[in-house]
Amino acid sequence: MTRTLTRSYDSHATARSVVDQLEAAGVSSSAISIIGSDGKTDETNAAEGAGIGAGVGGAAGLLTGLGIMAIPGVGPVVAAGWLAATAAGAVAGAAAGGLVGSFVKEGHDEDEANYYAETVRRGGSVVSVRTEPEHEAAVHAILDGATPIDRATREADYRAGGWSRFDEKADPYVRDATASGRVPPAVI
């Protein structure tokens, strides 16, 4: 039975490197998804590239299928693979649940799904891989070899700042804002 393994990374460059390693190890690009911030996207790029991330790379690898899309509550992201296609469908109104729903659909529980969506919202990147049991150990080794974010520690940090779950109606996260990630209102 196919399982989906997911890890989050602080750096989009690290997540891209993980994708390269997975492909070099023989994992099909159609089994890999990446979604996150590369630090260069903005609302203009997202509007121009909406839906492009739904495409999956061909023989040249997944990263050739990278595109930019805007996700409610997250803002503009760079994305490719089946996770991006699911999220793009949700954004377009073709599916319910948005980014959280995309993770749940792939077998993650609600808490994991909210954590991964919030990590993307706060500028991180997520790599998800569909794999068969006989390949899980190799995929785990690649995902964990790149030093992913420690979920328990990061989730505790989020909760200490008042976070309880991903809110797709929230404004995109601003690093220099309050602990909740929202910019405080201007004082007149």
C-alpha positions in Angstrom: 0.0 0.0 0.0 1.4 3.4 -1.0 2.2 5.8 1.9 2.8 9.5 1.7 5.9 10.7 3.6 6.2 14.4 4.2 8.9 16.6 5.7 9.2 20.4 6.1 12.3 22.5 5.7 13.2 26.1 6.5 15.0 26.6 3.2 13.4 26.2 -0.2 16.9 25.4 -1.5 17.1 22.5 0.9 13.7 21.2 -0.2 14.8 21.5 -3.9 17.9 19.6 -3.0 15.8 16.8 -1.4 13.7 16.6 -4.6 16.9 16.3 -6.7 18.2 13.5 -4.4 14.9 11.6 -4.5 14.9 11.8 -8.3 18.6 10.7 -8.5 17.6 7.7 -6.3 15.1 6.7 -8.9 11.9 8.0 -7.3 9.5 9.0 -10.1 8.9 12.7 -10.4 5.2 11.9 -10.5 5.5 10.6 -6.9 7.1 13.8 -5.5 5.5 17.2 -4.6 7.1 20.3 -3.3 5.4 23.5 -2.1 6.8 26.5 -0.3 8.3 29.9 -0.4 11.5 30.6 -2.3 11.7 34.1 -1.0 11.3 35.6 -4.4 7.6 35.2 -5.2 5.1 37.9 -4.7 1.4 38.5 -5.6 2.3 39.7 -9.1 4.3 36.5 -9.8 1.5 34.4 -8.3 -1.2 36.0 -10.5 0.9 35.5 -13.6 1.8 31.9 -12.7 -1.5 30.7 -11.2 -2.1 27.1 -12.1 1.4 26.4 -13.5 2.4 24.6 -10.4 -0.2 21.9 -11.1 2.0 20.6 -13.9 4.4 17.8 -13.2 7.9 17.8 -14.6 8.7 15.3 -17.4 11.8 13.4 -18.1 13.9 16.3 -17.1 12.6 16.1 -13.5 10.0 17.6 -11.2 11.7 20.9 -10.8 11.1 21.8 -14.5 7.4 21.8 -13.6 7.7 24.4 -10.9 5.2 27.2 -11.0 3.9 30.0 -8.8 0.4 30.0 -7.3 -1.4 31.9 -4.6 -2.9 29.9 -1.7 -5.4 31.5 0.6 -3.9 32.2 4.0 -0.4 31.5 2.6 0.1 33.9 -0.3 2.3 33.2 -3.3 4.3 29.9 -3.3 6.4 27.9 -5.7 4.9 24.5 -6.2 5.0 21.3 -8.3 3.5 17.9 -8.3 0.3 16.2 -7.2 0.1 18.2 -4.0 0.2 21.5 -5.9 -2.4 20.2 -8.3 -4.7 19.3 -5.4 -4.2 22.7 -3.8 -4.7 24.5 -7.1 -8.0 22.6 -7.6 -9.1 23.7 -4.1 -8.1 27.3 -4.8 -10.1 27.2 -8.1 -13.1 25.9 -6.2 -12.9 22.4 -7.6 -12.2 20.8 -4.2 -12.8 21.7 -0.6 -10.2 22.1 2.1 -7.4 24.0 0.5 -3.9 23.2 1.5 -4.9 21.4 4.7 -7.4 19.3 2.7 -4.6 18.4 0.3 -2.5 17.0 3.1 -5.4 15.1 4.7 -6.3 13.6 1.3 -2.8 12.2 1.2 -3.2 10.4 4.6 -2.0 13.0 7.1 -4.1 13.6 10.2 -5.6 17.0 10.8 -2.8 18.1 13.2 -0.1 17.2 10.7 -2.0 18.9 7.9 -2.4 22.1 9.8 1.2 22.1 10.9 2.5 21.6 7.3 0.2 24.3 5.9 1.3 26.7 8.7 4.9 25.9 8.0 4.4 26.9 4.3 2.5 30.0 5.5 5.5 31.0 7.6 7.9 30.7 4.7 9.0 27.1 4.9 8.8 24.4 2.2 7.3 21.0 2.3 8.3 17.9 0.3 5.8 15.0 0.0 6.6 11.6 -1.5 4.2 8.8 -2.4 6.1 5.5 -1.9 5.7 1.8 -1.6 6.6 0.0 1.6 9.8 -1.6 0.1 11.1 1.9 -0.7 10.1 3.7 2.5 13.5 3.3 4.3 15.4 4.9 1.3 12.9 7.7 1.1 13.0 8.3 4.9 16.8 8.4 4.7 16.8 11.1 2.0 14.1 13.2 3.6 15.7 13.0 7.0 19.3 13.4 5.7 18.6 17.0 4.8 17.8 17.9 8.4 14.0 18.7 8.3 12.3 20.9 10.8 11.6 19.1 14.1 7.8 19.2 14.0 7.3 18.9 17.8 9.7 21.8 18.5 8.3 24.0 15.8 4.7 23.3 16.6 5.4 24.2 20.3 6.9 27.5 19.1 3.8 28.1 17.0 1.5 27.3 19.9 3.5 29.5 22.3 2.7 32.4 19.9 -1.0 31.7 20.1 -1.4 29.5 17.0 -3.9 26.6 17.2 -4.4 25.6 13.6 -3.9 26.9 10.0 -6.4 29.6 9.0 -6.8 30.0 5.3 -8.7 33.2 5.9 -5.7 34.8 7.6 -3.4 37.2 5.9 -0.2 35.8 4.7 2.4 35.5 7.4 4.8 38.5 7.9 8.0 37.5 9.7 8.5 40.9 11.4 4.9 41.0 12.8 3.4 39.9 16.0 3.8 36.4 17.4 0.6 35.4 15.5 2.2 36.4 12.2 -0.2 39.3 11.6 0.9 42.9 11.2 -0.4 44.9 14.1 -2.9 47.6 13.1 -1.5 51.1 12.5 -1.9 53.5 15.4 -3.3 56.8 14.3 
